[in-house]
Amino acid sequence: MPVVFSMVSPRCHRGRTVRRSGAAAATAFLLAFGGASALAQVQQERFSYPVGLDPDGDNFLALRSLPSGTAGVRVARLGPDTLFTELGRQGGWVNILLPSGQTGWVSARYVGCCRSAGVAPPAPVAPAAASSCDDLWYERNAVFKAAGYCFRSPRGIRTFGNAGCQFDDEADVPLSARQREQVARVRATERRLGCAP
């Protein structure tokens, strides 16, 4: 007789995330009595994803540093198959977590729910796999803008402005470990593609 075990898993709920309870015990139980297939079935979490994108237009959802279309800068482009977890909501914005660990804000009107990772594998975030030097430049500099860098180049000032900036030297900008890794990854891709510095 098959073992039936019910467990609360993260699901897409408006304004809240339901947390797992007793996950370690459930995993041990499922492996011992239900086998790997039972564990795999429970581990299929549900994710939110972009909806309402224009495939004949930009066809991406902007991931922003703040819950604002004007105050926050775009830090990534999420394609239509990108899966993410909702962390919370503020007004018309949803704070999300990507499988890569990157977080940010997206417009709530473009968030759909729910897909499992088994149905649609997470798509890479466009700048991470970008073939465009412009996209890579934007992603790298958006990280510095969000951390308070004061741009000197006309392109940087025109794109990001210097409102609220605090640091004139890139070396002085206090980046988190995740931000440093992101910048290093982007710079490596820029070098590989031969992008201008």
C-alpha positions in Angstrom: 0.0 0.0 0.0 1.5 3.4 -1.0 2.4 5.9 1.7 0.4 9.1 1.5 2.1 12.1 3.2 0.9 15.6 3.0 3.3 18.5 3.5 2.8 22.3 3.1 5.1 23.6 0.3 5.8 27.1 -0.9 3.0 28.2 -3.1 2.1 31.4 -4.9 -0.3 33.3 -2.6 -1.2 36.9 -2.9 0.9 38.8 -0.4 2.2 35.9 1.6 4.4 32.8 1.3 3.4 29.5 3.0 6.4 27.9 4.6 7.3 24.3 4.8 6.8 22.6 8.2 8.9 19.7 9.3 10.7 19.5 6.0 13.7 17.5 7.3 11.5 15.0 9.0 9.3 14.7 5.9 12.3 14.1 3.7 13.6 11.3 5.9 10.1 9.8 6.1 9.6 9.9 2.3 13.0 8.4 1.5 12.5 5.6 4.1 9.0 4.7 3.1 8.0 6.2 -0.2 11.3 6.1 -2.1 12.9 8.7 -4.3 9.9 9.1 -6.5 7.7 10.2 -3.5 10.3 12.6 -2.4 10.6 14.1 -5.9 6.9 14.6 -6.1 6.8 16.6 -2.9 9.8 18.6 -3.8 8.2 20.0 -7.0 7.7 23.5 -5.7 5.4 26.0 -7.4 6.8 29.2 -8.8 5.4 32.5 -10.1 6.3 33.6 -13.6 6.0 36.6 -16.0 2.6 37.0 -17.8 1.2 39.5 -20.3 4.5 40.1 -22.1 4.5 41.3 -25.7 6.3 38.6 -27.8 6.4 41.1 -30.7 7.8 43.9 -28.4 10.4 43.7 -25.6 9.0 40.3 -24.3 10.7 40.7 -20.9 9.7 41.7 -17.4 12.1 44.3 -15.8 13.6 43.2 -12.5 14.2 46.5 -10.6 16.3 47.4 -7.5 13.3 49.2 -5.8 9.5 48.9 -5.9 9.3 51.9 -8.4 9.4 52.4 -12.1 11.3 55.7 -11.6 13.3 55.4 -8.4 14.5 51.9 -8.9 16.9 50.9 -11.7 16.5 47.9 -13.9 18.9 45.2 -12.9 17.8 42.4 -15.2 15.4 41.3 -17.8 13.2 38.3 -17.1 12.0 36.3 -20.1 8.6 34.7 -20.3 9.8 31.3 -19.0 11.6 32.7 -15.9 10.5 31.1 -12.7 10.7 32.9 -9.3 9.5 32.9 -5.7 7.4 35.7 -4.3 8.9 37.2 -1.1 6.3 39.9 -0.5 4.3 42.7 -2.0 4.3 46.5 -1.7 1.7 48.4 -3.5 1.7 47.3 -7.1 5.1 45.6 -6.8 6.3 42.1 -5.9 9.6 41.4 -4.3 11.0 38.2 -5.9 13.8 35.7 -5.5 15.2 34.1 -8.7 16.7 30.5 -8.6 20.1 32.2 -9.0 19.7 33.9 -5.7 19.2 37.4 -7.2 16.4 39.4 -5.7 14.5 42.5 -6.9 11.1 44.0 -7.6 8.7 43.4 -10.5 5.3 45.0 -11.4 2.5 42.9 -9.9 0.4 43.2 -13.0 2.8 41.0 -14.9 3.1 38.2 -12.3 1.3 34.9 -12.9 1.0 31.9 -10.6 1.8 28.9 -10.5 4.1 26.6 -12.3 6.3 23.8 -11.0 10.0 23.7 -11.9 9.3 20.3 -13.6 6.9 21.9 -16.1 9.0 24.8 -17.2 12.7 24.9 -16.3 14.0 28.2 -15.1 15.1 30.3 -18.0 18.3 32.2 -17.5 17.9 35.9 -16.8 18.6 37.7 -20.1 21.6 39.8 -19.0 23.4 36.7 -17.6 23.2 35.1 -21.0 23.2 38.3 -23.0 24.9 38.5 -26.3 24.6 42.2 -26.3 27.5 44.3 -24.9 24.9 47.0 -24.2 22.9 44.6 -22.0 26.0 43.5 -20.1 27.1 47.1 -19.6 23.7 48.0 -18.3 23.6 45.0 -15.9 27.1 45.7 -14.5 26.4 49.4 -14.0 22.9 48.9 -12.5 24.6 47.0 -9.7 26.9 50.0 -9.0 24.0 52.5 -9.3 22.0 50.5 -6.7 25.0 50.6 -4.4 25.5 54.4 -4.6 28.1 54.9 -7.3 28.5 58.4 -8.9 29.0 58.0 -12.6 31.5 60.2 -14.5 31.0 59.0 -18.1 28.3 60.8 -20.2 26.7 57.4 -20.9 26.5 56.5 -17.3 25.1 59.9 -16.2 22.6 59.8 -19.1 21.4 56.3 -18.3 21.4 56.2 -14.5 21.9 59.8 -13.3 23.7 60.7 -10.1 20.8 61.4 -7.8 21.6 60.0 -4.4 25.1 58.8 -5.3 27.7 58.6 -2.6 30.9 57.1 -4.0 33.2 58.6 -6.7 35.5 55.7 -7.0 34.3 52.2 -8.0 36.7 50.6 -5.6 35.0 52.5 -2.7 31.5 51.2 -3.5 30.4 48.7 -0.8 29.2 45.7 -2.9 27.8 42.6 -1.2 29.5 39.2 -2.0 26.6 38.4 -4.4 26.9 41.8 -6.2 30.7 41.3 -6.5 30.1 37.8 -8.0 27.5 39.3 -10.4 29.9 42.1 -11.6 32.8 39.6 -12.0 30.6 37.3 -14.1 29.4 40.1 -16.3 32.9 41.4 -16.8 34.1 37.9 -17.7 31.3 37.7 -20.3 32.2 41.2 -21.6 35.9 40.2 -22.0 34.8 36.9 -23.8 32.6 38.9 -26.2 35.2 41.6 -26.7 33.0 44.4 -25.4 34.6 47.9 -24.9 35.2 48.7 -21.2 
